[in-house]
């Protein structure tokens, strides 16, 4: 690889900053990654490959098509982190929409997926396009109730058996949709990135390091940081702001304008001893966000663990948890109670209360799930949303000043388009040769082995006080 003397500083080692570091180092650039936490990808939780955006009926078809393409690219980059189980989408009887409203979009997505495979056969990561989705009428679901659950389901019908057996069919509309949107495992993706970046000689990985001040001096960025060894000042040619929900703090430091929101969210971990040994698909019960009938999301992990979302203000969403920037500061000010959760710890009574509410929210559709217990502390964090539209789901990066990139991802699958856009800006700035900017999977990622990812993912779970079962896939990678 041709060496490049350009020095890049990345502030923030979440999924955005870590992925950018991976691609820039692969282009021969010298990258210093500053992360205040002791490990990578410790920001807001993600659990779902939004391969079409079918969880968001309110967003545009254009955003959904973009999410599909980005999700395919993401699955190709992070195969160790993809759980190959499909997703069931059910509309409760109280929904004003019907499944028929979703069909035109699903058909567009199916056609687009087929076209992407024709462009590049390696894009076939969501099973065959002919089974990208399937509709199930009530009579078909009732017939599947009589079937035996399988530990290794292969067909779409076999995946639907647990749903058929355990769901209260009087509470949902028909047809029900099964779609090839898979799970994502944040611990495994974080582990793979950590192993890759630690092994890359182009990357100086600074964990447990805080950036305290940034100044522009003679065309260079002067960055002040502090770690356990003390304070340091360094100069860099290019700055990438990947500070997640604290992105506005970096903008304030260097004096660039912005408009953004920040939203605090949490997902809850439960453990359930189901009478039958099911291997579950993910299940989405759609609903109206922010109301008591908000969406319910049921995400399986091994050993009977389930991650739960309830898009109500008593469960995943919080009163006062969505805040916006002001003319005085780019950094939206979350109430202190949310900062304390992010920076310190949850109170046990709140963990128990909200997890039980999440269990009740899902058990209205899956009655036997009412016996589930609290599995661990929640998965939580604050998500940035650029602009002023809280329904935005596709965003990548902005370049509000010379030699400065502000990462603005909302969904993790946008990180690859984000990284390529930064590489393009480096070329335009004269800091990178065009020949170095090629859309390839970095070699360091290809070299990481499955057992190393699993071991490191377990270490991350233990560091963050989560069950090590969350480090593994329901459907092991072949």
C-alpha positions in Angstrom: 0.0 0.0 0.0 1.3 3.5 -0.9 2.0 5.6 2.2 0.3 8.9 2.6 1.7 11.7 4.9 -1.8 13.2 5.5 -2.7 13.0 9.2 -6.3 12.5 10.1 -7.9 13.0 13.5 -11.2 11.3 14.3 -13.0 12.3 17.5 -15.3 9.5 18.5 -14.9 5.7 18.2 -18.5 4.8 17.8 -19.7 2.9 14.7 -19.2 6.1 12.5 -15.7 7.0 13.7 -14.5 3.4 13.8 -15.7 2.6 10.3 -14.2 5.8 8.9 -10.9 4.9 10.5 -11.0 1.5 8.9 -11.6 2.9 5.3 -9.2 5.8 5.6 -6.4 3.6 7.0 -7.1 1.2 4.1 -6.4 4.1 1.7 -3.0 4.6 3.3 -3.8 7.6 5.4 -2.4 8.0 8.9 -5.3 8.0 11.3 -5.5 8.9 15.0 -8.8 7.8 16.6 -9.8 9.5 19.9 -12.4 7.7 22.0 -13.1 8.6 25.6 -14.6 5.2 26.5 -12.3 2.1 27.1 -13.7 0.3 24.0 -15.2 1.0 20.6 -18.9 1.2 19.5 -20.3 1.9 23.0 -22.9 4.5 21.8 -26.7 4.0 21.3 -27.7 0.4 20.7 -28.6 -1.1 17.3 -30.0 -4.5 16.7 -31.6 -4.5 13.2 -30.4 -4.4 9.6 -32.9 -2.0 8.1 -32.8 -3.6 4.7 -35.7 -1.6 3.3 -36.9 0.4 6.3 -40.0 -1.7 6.7 -40.1 -0.7 10.4 -40.9 2.9 9.4 -44.1 3.3 7.4 -43.9 7.1 7.8 -40.7 7.6 5.8 -40.4 8.0 2.1 -39.8 5.2 -0.5 -36.6 7.0 -1.4 -35.3 6.6 2.1 -36.3 3.0 2.1 -34.5 2.2 -1.1 -31.4 4.0 0.2 -31.6 1.9 3.4 -31.8 -1.3 1.4 -28.6 -0.5 -0.6 -26.7 0.7 2.5 -27.8 -2.4 4.5 -26.5 -4.7 1.8 -23.1 -2.9 1.8 -23.1 -3.0 5.6 -23.8 -6.8 5.7 -21.0 -7.4 3.3 -18.6 -5.4 5.4 -19.6 -6.9 8.8 -20.7 -10.5 8.1 -19.6 -11.6 11.6 -22.2 -9.3 13.1 -25.3 -10.2 11.0 -27.8 -12.6 12.5 -29.5 -14.3 9.5 -33.1 -14.5 10.9 -36.0 -12.8 9.1 -38.4 -10.3 10.6 -42.2 -10.6 11.0 -44.2 -7.4 10.6 -47.7 -7.5 12.1 -50.2 -4.6 12.3 -52.4 -4.7 15.4 -56.1 -4.6 14.9 -56.2 -1.0 16.3 -53.9 0.3 13.5 -55.6 2.6 11.0 -53.2 1.3 8.3 -53.4 -2.1 6.7 -50.8 -4.5 5.3 -52.0 -3.5 1.8 -50.5 0.0 2.4 -47.1 -1.6 2.7 -47.3 -3.8 -0.4 -46.3 -1.3 -3.1 -43.1 -0.4 -1.2 -42.2 -4.0 -0.6 -42.6 -4.7 -4.3 -40.3 -1.7 -5.1 -37.7 -3.0 -2.6 -37.9 -6.5 -4.0 -37.3 -5.3 -7.6 -34.5 -3.0 -6.4 -32.8 -5.9 -4.5 -33.0 -8.0 -7.7 -31.4 -5.2 -9.7 -28.6 -4.8 -7.2 -27.8 -8.5 -7.5 -27.7 -8.2 -11.3 -25.1 -5.4 -10.8 -23.0 -7.5 -8.4 -23.7 -11.1 -7.4 -22.0 -10.4 -4.0 -25.0 -8.2 -3.1 -27.1 -11.4 -2.6 -26.9 -11.2 1.2 -30.6 -11.2 2.0 -31.5 -14.6 0.6 -33.0 -15.0 -2.9 -34.9 -11.9 -4.1 -37.9 -14.1 -4.9 -38.4 -14.6 -1.1 -37.4 -11.1 0.0 -40.9 -11.1 1.6 -43.9 -13.3 1.9 -47.5 -12.7 3.0 -49.4 -15.0 5.4 -53.1 -15.1 5.7 -54.8 -16.2 9.0 -55.6 -19.7 7.7 -51.9 -20.2 6.8 -50.8 -19.1 10.2 -53.4 -21.4 11.9 -52.0 -24.3 9.9 -48.5 -23.6 11.0 -49.6 -23.8 14.6 -49.9 -27.5 14.2 -46.2 -27.8 13.0 -43.3 -28.6 15.3 -40.7 -25.8 15.9 -37.3 -26.5 14.5 -33.9 -25.6 16.0 -32.6 -25.0 12.5 -35.4 -23.5 10.4 -34.6 -23.1 6.7 -37.8 -22.2 4.9 -39.9 -19.1 5.5 -42.7 -21.3 6.8 -40.4 -22.9 9.3 -39.4 -19.5 10.7 -43.0 -18.5 11.1 -43.9 -21.5 13.4 -43.0 -19.9 16.7 -45.0 -16.7 15.8 -48.0 -18.9 14.8 -47.9 -20.9 18.0 -47.5 -18.0 20.5 -49.2 -15.0 19.0 -52.8 -14.0 19.8 -54.1 -13.9 16.3 -57.2 -12.0 17.4 -55.0 -9.0 18.1 -53.5 -8.6 14.7 -54.5 -7.9 11.1 -53.9 -10.2 8.2 -52.0 -10.8 6.1 -48.8 -10.8 8.1 -45.5 -10.1 6.4 -42.2 -12.0 6.8 -39.3 -10.0 5.3 -35.6 -10.6 5.0 -34.5 -7.9 7.4 -31.9 -9.5 9.6 -30.5 -8.8 13.1 -27.3 -6.9 13.9 -25.1 -7.7 16.9 -23.4 -4.5 18.2 -21.0 -6.4 20.4 -19.7 -8.5 17.5 -19.4 -5.5 15.2 -17.6 -3.6 17.9 -15.3 -6.6 18.5 -14.4 -6.9 14.9 -13.7 -3.2 14.5 -11.5 -3.2 17.6 -9.5 -6.2 16.4 -9.1 -4.7 12.9 -8.0 -1.3 14.0 -5.6 -2.6 16.7 -3.9 -4.7 13.9 -3.6 -1.8 11.4 -0.3 0.0 11.5 -1.9 3.1 9.9 -4.1 3.6 13.0 -3.2 5.1 16.3 -6.1 4.0 18.5 -6.4 6.2 21.6 -9.0 4.6 24.0 -9.9 6.2 27.3 -8.8 9.6 25.8 -10.8 12.8 25.9 -10.5 15.7 23.5 -10.6 18.9 25.5 -10.0 21.6 22.9 -9.6 22.1 19.1 -8.1 25.1 17.4 -7.4 26.0 13.7 -3.8 27.1 13.3 -2.0 27.8 10.0 -4.4 25.5 8.1 -3.9 22.7 10.6 -6.1 21.4 13.4 -4.4 21.6 16.8 -6.0 19.1 19.1 -5.7 19.0 22.9 -6.4 15.7 24.6 -5.9 14.0 27.9 -5.6 10.3 29.0 -4.2 8.5 32.0 -0.6 9.5 31.0 -1.5 13.2 30.9 -2.2 16.0 28.4 -1.0 16.2 24.8 -1.2 18.6 21.9 -1.0 17.5 18.3 -1.6 18.9 14.8 -3.6 17.2 12.0 -4.4 18.0 8.4 -8.0 16.9 8.5 -10.6 16.6 11.3 -13.5 14.1 11.4 -16.2 14.8 14.1 -17.8 11.5 14.9 -18.7 12.3 18.5 -22.2 11.0 18.2 -24.7 12.8 20.4 -21.9 15.2 21.5 -21.1 16.2 17.9 -22.4 19.7 18.7 -19.6 20.2 21.3 -17.0 19.8 18.6 -18.9 22.2 16.3 -18.9 24.7 19.2 -15.2 24.3 19.8 -14.4 25.2 16.2 -17.2 27.7 15.6 -19.2 26.2 12.8 -23.0 26.5 12.6 -25.4 23.5 12.7 -28.9 22.4 13.4 -29.6 19.1 15.0 -31.6 17.1 17.5 -30.6 14.5 20.1 -32.9 11.8 21.4 -32.3 9.6 24.4 -33.6 6.0 23.9 -33.3 2.7 25.7 -34.0 -1.0 24.8 -34.6 -3.5 27.5 -33.1 -7.0 28.0 -35.4 -9.8 29.2 -34.9 -13.5 29.7 -37.7 -16.0 28.9 -38.0 -19.7 29.4 -40.5 -20.5 26.7 -42.2 -23.9 27.1 -41.2 -24.8 23.6 -37.6 -24.6 22.3 -38.3 -22.0 19.6 -35.7 -20.3 17.4 -37.5 -17.0 16.9 -37.6 -14.5 14.1 -37.6 -10.9 15.0 -41.1 -9.6 15.4 -42.4 -6.0 14.9 -45.9 -5.0 16.0 -46.3 -1.6 14.3 -48.0 1.3 16.1 -48.1 5.0 16.6 -44.9 6.4 18.0 -45.1 8.2 21.3 -48.5 6.9 22.2 -49.4 3.9 24.5 -49.9 2.0 21.2 -46.4 2.6 20.0 -44.4 0.0 18.0 -43.3 -3.1 19.9 -40.0 -4.8 18.8 -39.1 -8.3 19.9 -35.5 -9.2 19.1 -34.1 -12.7 20.0 -30.7 -13.6 21.2 -29.3 -17.0 22.3 -30.1 -18.6 25.7 -33.6 -17.1 25.9 -32.6 -13.5 25.9 -34.7 -10.9 24.1 -34.1 -7.2 23.5 -37.3 -5.2 23.7 -38.4 -1.8 22.3 -41.7 -0.2 23.0 -42.0 3.1 21.2 -44.0 4.7 24.1 -42.9 7.3 26.6 -43.0 4.7 29.4 -40.6 2.3 27.7 -38.1 3.3 24.9 -39.0 6.9 24.5 -38.7 9.5 27.4 -40.6 12.6 28.2 -38.1 15.4 27.5 -35.7 13.0 25.8 -35.8 14.7 22.4 -34.0 18.1 22.4 -32.7 20.5 19.7 -29.8 22.8 19.3 -30.2 26.5 19.7 -28.7 29.7 18.1 -26.3 29.8 21.1 -25.0 26.3 20.9 -24.8 23.4 18.4 -25.0 21.0 21.2 -28.6 20.0 22.2 -28.9 20.0 26.0 -30.2 16.8 27.4 -31.7 17.0 30.9 -29.2 15.9 33.5 -31.1 12.7 34.4 -30.3 11.4 30.9 -26.6 12.4 31.1 -26.4 10.5 34.4 -27.7 7.4 32.7 -25.2 7.7 29.9 -22.2 8.7 31.9 -22.8 6.8 35.2 -25.4 4.2 35.9 -29.1 3.2 35.9 -31.1 2.9 39.1 -32.1 -0.7 39.6 -35.7 0.2 40.3 -36.0 2.0 37.0 -34.4 -0.9 35.1 -37.0 -3.3 36.7 -39.9 -0.9 36.2 -39.3 -0.2 32.5 -38.3 -3.7 31.6 -41.5 -5.0 33.1 -43.5 -2.4 31.1 -41.7 -3.6 27.9 -42.6 -7.2 28.7 -46.2 -6.2 29.3 -46.2 -4.2 26.0 -45.1 -7.3 24.0 -47.2 -9.8 26.0 -50.4 -8.2 24.8 -49.6 -9.9 21.5 -47.5 -12.8 22.8 -49.4 -13.8 26.0 -47.0 -16.4 27.2 -44.2 -13.8 27.2 -45.7 -12.4 30.3 -43.6 -14.8 32.3 -40.3 -13.2 31.1 -38.0 -11.7 33.6 -35.5 -8.8 33.7 -32.4 -10.0 31.9 -29.9 -7.2 32.6 -29.6 -3.5 32.6 -30.9 -1.8 29.5 -29.1 -1.0 26.3 -29.2 2.7 25.9 -27.8 5.9 24.5 -28.5 9.2 22.8 -28.9 9.4 19.0 -28.2 12.5 17.0 -30.6 13.5 14.2 -29.3 16.2 11.8 -31.7 19.0 10.9 -35.2 19.3 12.5 -37.1 16.2 11.3 -37.3 13.5 14.0 -38.5 10.9 11.4 -35.3 11.2 9.3 -33.6 7.8 8.9 -31.0 8.4 6.2 -28.1 10.8 6.7 -24.4 10.4 6.3 -22.0 13.4 6.6 -21.6 17.1 6.1 -18.6 19.3 5.3 -19.3 22.7 7.0 -15.7 23.9 6.9 -12.5 23.1 4.9 -10.7 19.9 5.9 -13.6 19.1 8.3 -16.2 16.3 8.2 -19.1 16.0 10.5 -20.6 12.5 10.7 -24.4 12.6 10.9 -25.5 9.0 10.6 -28.9 8.0 12.0 -28.7 4.3 11.1 -25.5 2.3 11.3 -25.8 1.1 7.7 -25.1 4.7 6.5 -21.5 4.5 7.7 -20.1 3.1 4.5 -21.6 5.8 2.3 -20.3 8.3 4.9 -16.8 6.9 4.7 -16.7 7.1 0.9 -18.0 10.7 1.0 -15.1 11.6 3.3 -12.6 9.9 1.0 -14.0 12.0 -1.9 -13.7 15.2 0.1 -10.0 14.3 0.9 -9.4 13.9 -2.8 -11.1 17.2 -3.6 -8.9 18.8 -0.9 -5.8 17.5 -2.4 -5.0 15.3 0.6 -5.5 12.0 -1.2 -4.8 10.6 -4.6 -7.9 9.5 -6.5 -6.4 6.1 -7.1 -6.3 5.4 -3.3 -10.1 5.9 -3.0 -11.5 2.5 -4.1 -14.7 1.0 -2.9 -13.3 -2.3 -1.5 -13.7 -4.1 1.8 -10.6 -3.3 3.8 -8.2 -6.3 4.0 -7.9 -6.0 7.8 -11.6 -6.9 8.1 -11.2 -10.0 5.9 -8.5 -11.4 8.1 -10.4 -11.5 11.3 -11.5 -15.0 12.3 -14.9 -16.0 13.8 -13.5 -17.4 17.1 -11.5 -14.1 17.7 -14.7 -12.1 17.1 -16.7 -14.2 19.6 -14.1 -14.0 22.3 -13.7 -10.3 22.0 -17.4 -9.8 21.9 -17.8 -11.7 25.2 -15.1 -9.4 26.7 -17.1 -6.4 25.6 -20.3 -7.8 27.2 -18.5 -8.4 30.5 -16.9 -5.0 30.4 -20.3 -3.4 30.0 -22.0 -5.7 32.4 -24.3 -7.5 30.0 -24.9 -11.3 29.6 -22.3 -12.9 27.4 -25.1 -14.6 25.5 -25.5 -11.2 23.7 -22.1 -11.7 22.1 -23.4 -14.5 20.0 -25.8 -15.0 17.1 -29.1 -17.0 17.1 -28.0 -18.3 13.7 -24.3 -19.0 13.8 -22.2 -17.8 10.9 -21.2 -20.7 8.6 
